[in-house]
C-alpha cells in the first residue's frame, strides 16, 4: 500500500470535521468524533491546499496543481464552482466574513477571490506579486482579523525563497493588499509553512512562527527589524515543514520531513 502524502488540512468551524488535501489527487473529509473518513473526493491532479468555508461548513475550497480553485459541496462530493488561474494554487485562506479567499500560486502571486457563501460562485478581484525579483512558490497564506501593528485585518504570506510578507487587508475594497513590512529568511528547499502566533495581550510585538531547513522552529517579531528572531525550539532531526496552533492557542504542533510531530506547550509568563 502506497503512502499518502498530505499537502494541507483544515478544521471545520464547528470542530466536527477535518478536511485534507493530498498529492494522490484526493480530498478526504474525516468525522472527528468517530475517527473515520466519511468521504473521498477524487480529482485529476494533486490537491495542494484546502479550507472549509468559515460560514457555510458544507463548502470546501481546494487549490490544485491543475491551476484551479474548486468549491466542493462535501455532502455530495460534487464541484459546484471553480476559478481558473495561470499557475498551480499552492496556499489559501479565508477571511472571517466568508466573502473572500486569498490564494497563493507557484509563481509568487497572491490573488483575492470573492466567494458567495450561498452559491459558491467565485470571482477574482486583485492580484499581488510577492517579489519583483523572483517567482517563488507561495507556501503560506494566513488571514487574521486584527493586528496590533496594522490596527486592522492582515495577511501573512511566505514564499519558498524565504520571503515573509505582512499585508494590511482592505475589506471595503474586496480584500486589496498593502505591504506593511517584510522579512527575508534563508531560501528553502522544502515547502515550509509559517503561522501567526497567538495574540498576547501584554506584549506589543507581531509574532510569527516558522519551520526551517536546519530542523529548528523559529519565532520572529516583525516589529524588531534588527533582532527579529526572539526564540528557537530544538527537538527535530530533519527540516521542519509545518507549524500549527490549537484553538486554545496554548499548544503548538510542528512536523518534519521524516514524519515526526512534536507538540509544544506554551509556558506561562508572569
N, C-alpha and C positions, 0 to 999 in steps of 0.2 A: 504494500500500500504506500503510495507516494505521500510525502509530507506536504501539507497545505501551508503556504506562506501567506500570512495575513498582511495586508497593507495598511489597514486602518480599522477602527471600530468606534462605536458611539452608544451611549446610553439614551434611552427614551426619557423624556422629561418626567414621566410618571414612574420611572425606575422599574418598569415591568419587563422591559426587553433590552437586549443588546443586539445591534446590527453590526456585521463585519463584512469588509470587502477583502478580496483575495486575488492573488496573482493567478489562481486557477480559473479565473473568469467567472467566479460565483459571488453572489451576495447571500448571506445567511442571516436569519433572524432567530434569536435564541430567547426562550422564555426563562427568566432568571429563577423564578420560584421552583420550577420543575427541573431546571438544568438541562433541558434538551433543545435541539434545533427543531423549530416548528415550521420553517420554510427555507427552501433553497431556490434561488433565482439564478438562472444560467444566462450569462452574457456571451458576447462574441469576442471580447478582448479582456485583458487584465483590468480588474476593478481596483482603482488606486486610492480612492478616498470616499468617505461616506458620512452622512449626517442625517439624524432624524429632524424633521421639521419641528421647531420649538412650540408651535401652536397646534398643528394637526399631526398627532403622533402616527397617523396612518400613512403619512408621506415620508419616503426616504429619498434624499438627493444623493446621487452616486456619480463621481467623476471617473472616467476610464481612459485607457490607452487608445481608444478609438476617437479621441478628441471630442467627447460628448459629456454633458451633464444630463443624466436621466432622472426624472421624477417617477418613482415607483410607488404604486399602491401596494403596501406589503400584505394586506389582507388577501388580495387576489394574485399578487406576484406580477402584475402587468405594468408595463411602462405606459404612463398616461401623458407625459410630455417630455420633450428633450430640447436641448440647445446645443448647437454645433460650434466648436472653437477651432482655432488654427493649429493647436498643438495638444498633446496629452494633458489632461487635467489631473494634477498631482496632489492638490491640497484644497480644502474648503472649510468654511464655517458659515453659520447663520448669524444674523443679528437677533436681538431679543424680541423684536416685534414679529418676526416670521415673514417680513416683507422683502428681505434682502439675503442673497447668498454671495459670499466673497470666495472667488476661485483663483487658485494659483496654477500656472501651467509649466510645462517642461522647458520653456524658453524665457523664464523670468518675468512674466507678465501677471498682473493681478486684475481680475475682472470683477465688477459689481453687476449682479444679475438680480432683477426684481422677480419675485415669485408670488403668484396668487395662492393664498392659503386654502382656498375652496376648490379651485380647478387645477392647481399645479402648473398653470401656464407660466412660461419663462420669457424674459426679455432682457437682453444685455443693455446696460446703462453706461458704464465707464470702463476704461482700460488704463492701467498704470504700469509702467515698466520699472522694476526694482532698481536696475542699474543701467546707466547709459553705456557702460564699458563692456558688459558681458550679457550672456543669455543662459544663465544657470537655472536649473530646475528649482521651483519653489517647493520647499519641504514642509513648511508650516504656514498656515493662515489661521489666526485665532482672534476672535472678536471679544471685546469687553465693554460692558455698558457704561463704565465710568473709570476715569483715570485721574489721579491727583495731579499728574504732570500736565494733562491736556484739559482738565476740568470738563470732560465730556466723554462720549464714546470713542474708543480707539481700536486699532487693528495692529496685531503683531504679525510680521511676515519674516520668514527665514528662507534663504536660498542655499544651495549646495556649495557655492563658492565661499560661504562663510559670512555673507552679508545678513545682518539682522536689522530690520527697519520697523519703526514705530510711527503709525499714522493716526491723525485725527480723522474721524468719520463724520461727514455732514449728512445726517439722516434726512434733512429737509431738501437735499439736492441728490436724492436717490443714491446715497452712500458714496459721495465723492470723497476721495482720499487726499489728505495733505500731509506730507512728510514732516514729522516733528523732530526726530533725531534718528541716528543710525549707529551701528556698532559693527566693526569689521573683525570677525573671528578668523581662525585659520581655515582654509578650504577643506572640504570633507570629501572622502571617497564614498562613504555611505550616505544614504538619505536620512539625515539626523534631524529629529524634531526638537522643538523648544516649546515653552509654555509660559504664560503669565504665572507669577506666584500669587498666593492669596493676598488680598488687601489687608494690611496690618495697620490698625487704627493709630498706633503710637509711632509709626515710622513714616517718614516723608518721601522715601525713595520709590522708584518704579522698578520692581524686581522681576527678572526673567531667569528661568532655569532651563538648562540645555544639556543634552548629552554631548559627547566628544569622542574623537578618534583615539584619544590616549587613555580610554577606559574610566574616565572620571566624570562626575556630574558637577557642573559649574553653575554658580549663581552670579548674576550680573545686576548692577544698579545703573540704569540708563541715565540717572541724574548725576553720576560721578564719572565724567569722561576720562579723567586721568588715572583713576584707580577703580575701574569698572567692576572687576572681579571681587566679590565680597565673601565668597565661601566656596569650598570644594569638598565633595563627598567621594571617598575612595572605597572600593569594595569589589568592583567588577574586574574581570580578567580579559575583556575584549571590548571593542568600541561600543559605547552606549548609544543606542539608536533612538529609543523612545522614552519620554517622561510624561507622567500624568498625575494630577491631584485627584483625591477623592472629593465627594461633595461636601464633606465636613471640613475640608482644607487642612486637616492635620496629618494626613498621610500622603507621601509621595512615592509613586512606583516608578522604577527605572528598569529598562530592559536592554540587553546587549545582543550582539550579533551571534552569540552562541546559544541564545535562548534562555539565559538566566534572567530572572526578575527579582529585584530587591525592593522591599517596601521599607521606607524610612519614615520614622515618626518625628514630627516637628517638636523640638524641645520647647518647654515653657520658659519664657523670659520674664524677668522682673520689670 
